[in-house]
């Protein structure tokens, strides 16, 4: 008789997989595992500080940015004195 020792991590993984199978069925778990293997790494969307609204920038301690000056419209160019 061979005595195989199972590590704590393997035991936790086995219980987790058994629980998933019990709750969702073996085919759903298999399909989800295959999709996870096929799917590439997800790209993390980076948000620049300038993309944040002024209220959120203020809440996290960043200086608020004033709205950029608007470009003159055609009407404003013709209405100059």
Secondary structure, 3 states (H helix, E strand, C coil): CCCCCCCHHHHHHHHHHHHHHHHHCHHHHHHHHHHHHHCCCCCCCCCCHHHCCHHHHHHCCCCCCCCCCCCCCHHHHHCCC
